[in-house]
Amino acid sequence: METLKLSDADRDLIRSLIVADPQLVLDDDGVMQRLVGETRTGRQVVDLRDRLVERLETRLERLATQHRSVIAAAYENVAGTQQLHGAVLSLIEPAELGAFLIRLTQSVPAAIGIEEARLCLEADVTKTAAATGFDVDLRGKVMAMPVGAVSDYFAIDGHPDRRIALRAAGEEAELIFGEANPVQSEALMRLDLGGSAGMLALGSADPAKFEPAHGTDLLEFFASVVERLLVRHLADAAG
């Protein structure tokens, strides 16, 4: 059978007629036999049913993948909430500053699945360095920073007044976490310690752990708890 050559205009016309009245095709047995796969002159006509099934299967697989992603994200959020609530409960228990700081900088990172935590306190110093006067277990975990350094560190990505910052860790992270740190992403929480500024910095070796698009509600809550507990412990230690 000679193949009929159609112009683009003819193809558009035929398509518009079929779209307008599909029964023209569906009610024609001869046309349907050709469309659903009968052999003509030694070649197999494309089976539209197979194409339709393939397309539906592709869509279903895409929907299933999206569904699994949503469920995984929900479980991750629930797990993260539970971990942070557990961390808060552990911070409430210590009765003195040293024990509180050990839990904050060592127990909390382990509980929430990250590698590093630093408490940074602004003080009358000229450069950022490990704070003195703390137990050996806290050496390098509590940092003293010059006045204004907290805002300067937040300002690295253009947000000096932000309460919470989630971002990739650049070379500047060495200032907080040390030169040999594994940190690839960081979560920064600004602390108001009764007139002086502080910062809790959490560091993860996972570049995707703390990303700017992630929500910050849990970290806002955690920062508020740490802030209140730390103010209380500092006042008790000073008194």
N, C-alpha and C positions, 0 to 999 in steps of 0.2 A: 504494500500500500504506500502510495507516494505521500511523503510528509508535507502537510499544508504549512506554508510559511505565512505567518501573520505579522502585520505591522504592529508597532507599539500601540497605535491608536485602536487597532482591532482588538488587541489583547486587553486593553483597558476597558473597551466596550463590553467584551465578553465577561470580564471579571465583575463589572458593575451590574450586569444582568443577573449573574449567579448570586451575587451578594443581595441584590434586591429581591430575588425569588429563588431560593435554593431548591425548591421543589422541582424546578425545571430539570435539574440534574438528578435529584433523588428519585423521582418518579420514572426516570428513563432507564429501563433495564439494560439496554445496550451500553449506555454511557457508564452506568455503575459497574458493569462487568469489566470494562476496560480499566476503571479507576481502582477496583479492589484486587487486581493482580492477575487477570487472565493473560496467557501468553499470546502474543501476536508477532508473527514474522520473526520468530526466533529470539525475541527479547522480552524481558519481564517488565511489565508496566509497574511503576512504583505503587506499592500498596499503601493507600492513605490511612488505612486503619493502623498499620504498623507505625507509620509516622506519628499518628495521633497518640498511640500508646507510648512511644518513645518520648514524645514531648511531655506527656503527663507524668511519666516516670521521672524525667529530669526535674520537673517542677516539684514533684513530691519529695525527691531527694534534697532539693534546695531548701524546701520548707522544713524537712526533718533536720537538716544541718543547722538552720537558724534556730529551730526549737531546742536542739541540744545545746547550742551556744547560750541561749537565754537561761536554760536550766542551770548550766555550769556557772554562769555569772551569778545567778541567784544563790546557789550553794556557796560560792566564794564569798559573797556579801554576808551571808549568814555566819559562815565560819569566821570571817574577819571581825564581825560584831562580837561574837562569842569570845574570841581571843582578846579583843580590846577590853571587854567587860571583865574578863579574868585578870588582865593586867591591872586594871583599876582597883580591883579587890585586893590584889597583892600589895599595892602601894599604900592602901589605907592602914594596913596592919602595923608597920614599923613605928616604934615609939620615939625613935631618935634619928637625927639627921643622917648620920653615916649609913645606917641600915636602909634608910629610905633611898639614898643616892645609889647604893649598891643595887638595890632592886630596880631602880629606874634605868640605870645604865647597863646592867648585866642581865637581870632576870627578864625584864620586859622585852628586849630584843629577841631572846630565845623563845619567849612565849608567843610572839607575833610573827616569827619566822623571818627575821632580818639579821644582818650581821653586826651592825654598829649603832650605838646611841651616844650622844654627847650632850651634856648640859653646859651651856655657855652663859657666863655671867659677866655683864659689863662691870668694870672696876677701874680704879685709878692706875692703869698700866699703859705702857706705850705700844705694846704689840700683843697679839694673840698668842697665848702659850698655856701649858698645863697649869691649872691653879694650884697654889701651895696651901698647906695647912690641912690637907685631907689625908685620910688613911691611905696606905700604900695600894690597897685594892682599887682605889679610885684614881690612881695616877694616870693622867692622860684622858680620863673619862669626864672630868670637870675642867672646863676651859675658862680662863680669864680673858676678856676682850676689852679693848679700849672703849671709852664712852662713844656711842654712835656707831660702833662696828656692827651691831645687830642689823640696823637699818641698811648699812652699807652692804652687808651680805645678802639681804633680801633684794637689794636694788640691782644685783647682778643681772637679773632677767627683767629689770624695769619695773619692779613692784616694791618700792621701799616701805610702803605703809601696809602691806598685806599682813593679815594675821597668820594665814597658812599658805605655804608654797610647796608645790609638788613639781619636781623638775629633774632633768638629767643632771648628773654630777659632773661638773667640769674640773679643770685643774685647780680651781679655787677650793675645792672640797678638801684638798690636802691640808689646808689651813686648819680645818676643823677635825678631820678624821686621821690625819697623819699621812706621811708619804707612802707607806706600804699598805694602805687601806684597799679593800676590794670593792669599794662603793661605786656603783654605776648610776644609781638614782637616789634622790634624797627627799625627805619630807621635813620641812622646817615649821616650827610652831613658835610664834612670838609669845613671850611671857612678860606680864607686868608684875613686877615683884615689889610692889609698894613704893613706886617712884623710880626704881631702877629697872633697866631692861634686861631681859634674859631670852634665851632661845634654846629650845629642845630640838636637836637635829637627829633624825633617824636615817640610817644609811643602809641600802640594800645592794647586793651584788647583782640583782636582777634589774636590767635596764627598764623593764616594763612595770616594776613594782609600784613606783610612784610617778605617775604621768599627770600633766596639767589637766587632762580631761577627766580624771577621776574625781569622785565626790569628796568633799572635805568635812562633812557633818560629823563623822565619828572622830576625826582628828581635832575638830573644834571642841568637842566634848572632852576628849582626852587632855587637851591643852588646858582647859579650864580646871579640870581636876588637879593636874600637876601643879598649876599655878597656885591654887589655894593651899594644897598640902605643903608646897615648898615655902610659901610665905609663913605658914604656921611653924614649920620646923626651923626656919631661919630666925624667927622671933624667939622661939624657945632656946635656941643655941646662943643667941645674943644675950638673953636674960639670965 
